[in-house]
């Protein structure tokens, strides 16, 4: 389990909210998946930009 999930769980519990760690995990999984996909797209675009600069320099 990620420390961030436990931190959020501790804060919400401390504020009086009734939450489950597994509920927080279920919300975190899609967010993490989207973050990885966006990162892949950004690195792909960056790679394309560097390849264009490399071919233009030759």
C-alpha positions as CSV (number, residue, x, y, z in Angstrom):
1,X,0.0,0.0,0.0
2,X,1.3,3.5,-0.8
3,X,2.1,5.8,2.1
4,X,0.0,8.5,0.4
5,X,-3.1,6.4,0.7
6,X,-2.4,5.9,4.4
7,X,-1.8,9.6,4.9
8,X,-5.1,10.5,3.3
9,X,-6.8,7.8,5.3
10,X,-5.3,9.1,8.6
11,X,-6.3,12.7,7.8
12,X,-9.8,11.9,6.8
13,X,-10.3,9.6,9.8
14,X,-8.9,12.3,12.1
15,X,-11.4,14.8,10.7
16,X,-14.2,12.4,11.6
17,X,-15.0,10.9,8.1
18,X,-15.7,7.2,8.0
19,X,-13.6,5.9,5.1
20,X,-12.1,2.5,4.1
21,X,-8.5,2.2,2.9
22,X,-9.8,0.0,0.1
23,X,-12.2,2.6,-1.0
24,X,-9.4,5.1,-1.3
25,X,-7.3,2.5,-3.2
26,X,-10.2,2.1,-5.7
27,X,-10.2,5.8,-6.3
28,X,-6.4,6.0,-6.6
29,X,-6.0,3.2,-9.2
30,X,-7.7,5.1,-12.1
31,X,-5.9,8.3,-11.2
32,X,-2.5,6.5,-11.3
33,X,-3.4,4.8,-14.5
34,X,-4.3,8.1,-16.2
35,X,-1.1,9.6,-14.9
36,X,1.0,6.8,-16.4
37,X,-0.7,7.2,-19.8
38,X,-0.3,10.9,-19.8
39,X,3.4,10.5,-18.9
40,X,3.8,8.0,-21.8
41,X,2.2,10.5,-24.2
42,X,4.5,13.3,-23.0
43,X,7.7,11.3,-23.3
44,X,6.6,10.1,-26.8
45,X,6.0,13.7,-27.9
46,X,9.3,14.7,-26.4
47,X,11.1,11.9,-28.2
48,X,9.5,12.9,-31.5
49,X,10.7,16.5,-31.0
50,X,14.3,15.3,-30.3
51,X,14.2,13.0,-33.4
52,X,13.1,16.0,-35.6
53,X,15.9,18.2,-34.2
54,X,18.5,15.4,-34.8
55,X,17.5,14.8,-38.4
56,X,17.4,18.6,-39.0
57,X,21.0,18.9,-37.6
58,X,22.3,16.3,-40.1
